[in-house]
Amino acid sequence: MFSQQKSAKNLRTKILIPTLIFIPAFIYFEYVTVTQYASQHFFLADIGVIDSAIAHTLRGEFLPSPISGWNYLAVHFRPILLLFVPLYFIYDHILTLSTLFNLALIGALYPLYLFAFEKTRYWWLAVGFALSYIFNHFTLSLHLALHPESLLMIGFFAMFLAVERKINWLYWLGACWALAIKEDIAVFVASYGVYLAFVAKEKQRKLGLATVGVAIGWLCIAGLIMHLLRPAEGVYKGGTPLLQRYASLGSSWGQIIVYSITHPWEILSRIFSRPALYVLLLSLGFLPLLHPRSLWLVIIPALIVFISDFEPMYKLLYYYSYPFIPFIFLSAIEGATGVLYKWKNSKYIIMAILLITAICSFLTPTRTDNLKDRPFKITEHHRLLKPLIKRYIPPDASVAAQYELFCQLPHRRVLLPLWLENIDKVEYVIIDTRRNPPDLTTQEKAKIIQILSNPPFQNIAMADGYVIFRRENRSNP
C-alpha cells in the first residue's frame, strides 16, 4: 500500500503537474502562432527559408535555400532539420515547422521542472521555475521570432537533469540534440563541459572532458561540411555577414582576436555596458547572481554577442538570447537551492520573485518587433490573399513573392524571394503594394515595379493592394 501511494505521488509530482502546465501553455503558444501566420507575420527570414529547404527535400532536392541557391547546411549546419522531413509527408505546410518549434520550446519545461524539483525538493517551487521559463521575456521573444533556436532549451535542460540524476544516455541525447541545431552551439556545449570538469561543486571530470571533446569534434565536422558545400563563387544574400558584425575590432578574424586579447578592458566595457545583460538577469529577478560558480557560463555567449557592432545581437533582439537562457536558469536554480539550504523560509520569497517576473514579462512587449505575445489580429486584407492565390496562380507555377507573402504561397518547386535577379526565373510575381518589403531598397523596389509594369509581364489581378503579375508567352523555367 505504501509503495502504491509513493508511486502515485511520484506520478503526480513528476508527470501530471508539468503536463497540466504544458497543455494550456502549448495551446496558447500554438494559437498565437496560427494567428501570427494568418496575419502574414511569417516572413522569408528565417522560417520561410528553412521551411522552403525542408519542403524541397521532400521533392527530391537536398535542403536547398531559396536565397542565392546555396545548400542550407552551407549557411548554418542544422542537420536536425532532416528529422522534420518525414513530418512534412503528414502535413506539407509551414505550420508543421512552427508547431515543432512550439513543442520543443514548451516541452523544455519538463526537464526544467524535474531539474528544479530534484534540486529544491519543492514541487510548487519547480512549478514557479517552469512558469518563469514559459513567460520569461526572452522565451516569449524567441517564440514570436519563429527561429530554430527554439529547439535548444529542451536539449540543455535535459543535460542539466541528466547530470543531477546521473543518467548518461539522457545527457548524451540532450547534447546531441543541442549540437544538431546549429554549428555555434558546440561552443556553448563545450563550455558546459568545462564547467562539469573543473568548476562545478561536484565535478565530473570524465563526462566534462568527453563533452568538450565531442563538441570540438562536432564543430570541426560542421565547419568542414559547411566549407565543402559552399560554392566557390558567389555571396549568400541573407543578412549581415558575420565578419562585418565585428568590423570595429578589425577587418579579419585574426585582427579581431588580436584586438580582443590586447584590449581586454575594451571587451569588458562592451559586455558590461550592454543594458541587455542586466535585462537578462532581471528577467529572473537577479536569482542567477546567487550562484557565481555557474553564472560565469554567461560570459561565453557574452563574448560573442555583446562585443558585436550588430545591433540585433547586442540588444538580444528576436532570437539572439538563445545561448543565455539555459545558463541563467541553471544559475537561478542552483542559486535558489543554495539559499534554501541555509534559510528554508526563503522559498516563499523565491516563489514570489519567479511569479512577479513571469507576470511582468508577459505584460511587457517582447524583443521581436516590440510585440506582446498575444494572438494577432486577422483582417479582411489578410483573409483576401489565400483565395486570390488559389484563383490566379496555378499550383505548379513558378513564383517570386514579396518578403511578407513568401510563406503564404503553397509549397512548389520554384518559389523565390522577390528580388531583381529572380524576376527572369519565374512565371508569376505577387506583391502587396500596401507594404514596403524590408529586404529591398527604394531603388530596387522602383526598378522591380517598372519591370513588372511592362511586357512580357501582365497585371492579371488586383485586390486591396495585392497585385499578381504573369509572364506572357514564355515556357516554364
N, C-alpha and C positions, 0 to 999 in steps of 0.2 A: 504493500500500500504506500509506504513512504517513498519507494522507488518510483512508483507511478506518479505521485504528487510532484516529485522532483522533476521528472521528465516533462510533465505538463507545464510546470513553471518555466523550465528551460525553453520549451516550445513557445510559450507566451512571450518571454522576455527577449529571446534571440531571433525569433522569426515573425511572430504575429505583430508585435509592436512596430518594428521597422516597416512591415508590409502595410500597416494602417497609415503610415506616413507616406510610403511610396505611392500608393494607389491614387489618392487625391492630388498629390504633387505632380505625378506624371500626367494625369488627366488635364490638370490646369496648364502645365507646360505645353502639352500637345495641342490643346485648344488655342493657346496663344500662337503657336507655330502655324496652325492651319489658317487662322485669320491673318497672320503675317504673310503667308503665301497668297491667299485670296486677295489681299490688298496690295499685291505687287511689291512686297518688301523682301522678296528673294531676288538676289542680284547675281550678275555674271561673276563677280568676285565675292566670295570664293566658292560658295556652294554650287553655283552654276557650272563652273569649270570642273569641279570634282564629280558632280552628277553626270555631266556630259562624258567624262572619261570612263565612268563605270558603265553607262548606257552603251557606249561604243564598244566596250569589251564584250558586252552581251551580243553585239552584232558582228563580232569577228575581228575587231581591232584590239590592240592591247593598250589600254589606258591612254589614249591619245588626248592631248589637251587642245581645246578649240582655240587657244591663244598661241599663235605662231606655229602650230602644228607639232610641237615637241611632244615626246612621251612624258606624261605627267611625273613619272618617277625620276626623270632627269631634273625636275624642278624641285620637288620635295619627295624624299624617299618615304612613301607611305604604303608599304606592302599590305597593311591591314585592310586597305580598300578592296583587295581581292576577296576577302571574306564576305564582302557585301554583294558581290556579283550574283551569287545564286538567289539572293532575296529579290533581285530585280526580275528574276523569272516569275516570281509570285506576283509582284506589282511593279511594273516598269514605270516608275514615277519618282520625281524628285522628293516627294513626301516620304518615300521609303527611307531615303538617306537622312532627312531631318528627324524622322521618328527614331532611327538608330542613335542619332546624337542625343536625343532626349532620354532614351532608355539608359544609355551609358551615364549621362550627366546625373540623372536622378537615381539610377541604380547604384551609384557610388555611395549613397547613404547607407547601404547595407554594411559594407566593410568598415565604413567610418563609424557607424553606430556601434558595431561589435567591438571595434578597437577602443572606442571611448568607454564602453561598458567594461571591457577587460581591465582598463587602466583605473577608472574611477570607482567601479563596483556599484554604481547607482544607475539603474536603467533610465530613470527620468532625467538624469544629467546627460546621459548618452542621447536621449531624445532632444535635449537642448542643443547639443553639438550638431545633431542631424538637421534640425530646423535652421540653425545658424548657417549651416552649409548651403541648404536649399535656397534660403533667402539672402545669402551673402551678396553684397554689392557686386562682387566680381563674378560670382556664379551666374547671377541674373544677366550681367553684361555678356558673358560667354554664351548664355542661352540665346539671346537675341542676335548674337554675331553669326550664328549658324556656321560654325567652323569645326573641323575635325579634332581640334584640341579639347572639345567637349568629351572626347573618349578617354582622356588621360587620367582623370581623377580616380576612376574605378581601379585602374592598374596600380597607382601609387598607394591608395588606401588599402588595397589587398596586400601589398607588400608590407605595410605597417602592421596590419593584423597578423600576417603570417609570421613576422618576426616575434610578435608578442606571444603567439601560440606555438611557435616553433614548428610550423608546417612548411616544409621545404617546397613541396610541389606547388602550393598556393603562392609562395614567394616567387618562384620562377615563372609561374603562369602570369602573375601580375607584371613582372619585369619584362617578359617577352611581349606582352600586350602593349605596355608603355613604349618599348623600343620600336615597335612596328608602326607607331603613329606618325613619327617624324624623325628625321635624321638627328636634329639637335637634342632630342630627348635623351640621347645617350650621355650627354654631358651631365644632366641632372640625375640620371640613374647612377652614374659613376660617383657623383658627389655624395649620394646617399650611401653607396658602398664604402666610401672613405669614412663617413660618419660611423657606420657599423663597426668598421675595423679599428678605428683609432680614437673616436670621440665619445661614442655612446657610453652610458654608465655601465651597462652590461655589454661589453664588447663581444662581437662575433667576428673574430679575425678572418677565419677561413671564408665565411659567407660574404663578408665585406670585400675581401680581395678578389674573390671569384666574381662578384658583381662588377667591380672595376674592370677586371679583365674582359668579361663578356661585353660590357658597354663599349670599351675601347675597340675591341674586335669588331663589334657591330658598326661602330662609327666608321671604321676603315672600310668595311664592306659596303656600307651605304655610300660613302664618298667615291669609291671605285665604280660602283654601278652607275651613279649619277654622272660621273665623268664619261663613262663609256656610252651612255645613252644620249649625251648632249651632242647636237650637230656640230660639225667642225666650224660652220659659219652661222651667222645669224644671232640676233639678240631676242631673248624671251620678253615679249611685250606684256608684262604683268606685274605692275607695282614698281616700287623704288628698289634698284639693285642694292644688295646687302652692303657692298663696299662703300657705296655712296652715302649710306646711313651713318658712317663714321668719318666723313670727309674732313672734319675739323681736326682729326687726330693724325691724318696722313693720307697719302694717295695710294698706298699699297698696304697689304696686311702686315708686311714686315715693319713698315714705318709706324703703323698703328700699335703694334705690340711693343716696339722700342719706346714709343712715346708714353705708353701706359706704364711701362716699367720705370722710366726715368722721371715721370711726373706723377708719383703716387698721390700727392696732395690734390692735384687737379682731378684725378679719377675719383678720389673720396669725396671731394667737393661736389662733383656732379651727382654722385649717388645720393648723398645726404641732403642735397638741396632740392631734390625732386619731391614735390608735395605728394605724388602718388605713393611713395614709400610709406608715408605716415597714414595715408588713407587705407592702405593695405592692413596696417596694424590696427587702425581704428575700427576696421570692418569686423574685427573680433574683439573689440573692447580692450585692446592692448594686452590681451591674455598671452600672446606669443612671447612677450617680454619676460614672462615668468620662467622661461626655460632657454637661457642663452646657449646652453650646450647644443641644442638643435637649431636654434634660430640662425646660427652662422650659415646654415644651408641657403638662406635667402640671399646671401652675398653672391653666390654663384650666378643665379639669373640676373642679379642687380648689375654685375659686371658686364653683362651682355646687353641688357635692356636700358638701364638708366644712364649709361655713358653715351648712348646713341644721340645723334642730332635729329633723328627721325621722330617727329612729334607724336604720332600714334603709339610708338614704342615707349618713350619715356613718360608719357601720360597714361600708359596702360589702357589705351582706348581699345574698343572691340574685344579681341581675344588675347591680347598680349600679357595678361596677368596669369596665363596658364601655368608657367613654371613656379609661380609663387604660391598658388592656392594649396597644393599638398603640404608644403613645408610650414606654412603659417598654421594650418590645422594640426600638424604634428606637434609643433611647439606649444600651441594653445592647450592641447590635451595633456601633453607631458607636464606643462607648467601647472595646469589645474590639479593634476594628480599630486604633484609635489606639495602644493598648498594644502590640499585636503589631508595629506598625511600629517601635517603639522597642526592644522586647525579644521576640524570636521565641519563646523558650522559655516565655513566659507562656501560650502556647496550651494547655499541659498544665494549668496552674492554672485557666484559664478553663473548660476542659472539665470539670475536677473540680468546680468550683463549680456548673456547669449540671446535672451529673448528681446531685450531692448535694441541691440544692434541688428537683430533679424528684422524687427518691425521697422526700424529706421531705414534699413537698406531697401526694404520692399516699397517704402513710400518715396524713396529718392530716385531720380532719373538715373539710368544706367550709363555706362561708358560707351554704349552702342548708339551713336547718333543722338545722345541725350534723351533717350526714350525711356518711359517707365515700362516695366514688364507687365503689360496689360494686353487684353485682346485688342486687335487692330480694327479700326472702323472700315467696313467694306461698303463702298459707294456704288451708285449706278454706273459710274465711269468704269470701275473695276469689273463689274458684272458684264459689261458690254463686250469685253475683249474676247472671251472664250468663244461665243457664238460667231463673232467676226472672223476669228482664225479658222474655225471649222467650216465656215461657208466659203471663204475665199482662198485658203491656202491648202492645197492637196496634202494628204498625209505623208507622201514620199518626196515632196518638193524640197529643193534646197533653199535655205532661208538665211538671211542676215537679220538679226534682231537687235534693237536698241538695248542698252545696258539693263534697264529695269524690266524689259519684256522678255529677255533671253530665257528665263526659267518658266515662262508661261507657255512656250511652244512645246507641243508633244515631241518626244524623242524621235529623231530621224538621223539618217546617215550624214547629212550635211546641215549643220546648224552652227553659224558663225557669229561672232560679235559684229556689230555694225561699225566697221572701220573702212577707211578708203581702200585699203588693199584687198578687202573681201568682197567688194561690190561686184567685181567681174567673175566671181566664183559661184554666184547664186542666181536662182530664178526669181525669188521673191525677197522683198525687203519690207519690214514692218517697223514703224516708228510711232512715237507718241509726241506730238508737237507741243503738248502741254507741259512737257518736262525738258530740262536741259541735262542730257546724259553726262555724268561726271568723268567719263573716260575719253571725251572728245574736247578738243579746244574749240573756241568760237570759229576759227578759220576752217578747221576740219569739218565742223558741222555745216557751215555755209557751203563748202565745196561739195559735200555729200548731197545736200538738198538740190544744188544746181545740177549735179549729175542725174539724180533721180527725176528731175523735172523735165528731162529731155529724152528723146529716143536713144537707145531702144527700150527705155522704161516707160511704163504707162501707169497712171494712177487708176487703180481698179476699185478702190473702196476708201471712203472717208466717213468717220463717225466719232463725234465728240473728241476730236483731237487725234485719234488714231488714223494713220494713213498706211495703206498697203499698196506697194508697187509691184508690178510684174514685168519681167523682161520679155519682150516680144520677139518672135522669130528666132529663137535660139534653142538648140537641143540641150538636154540635161548636161551639166558639167560633170 
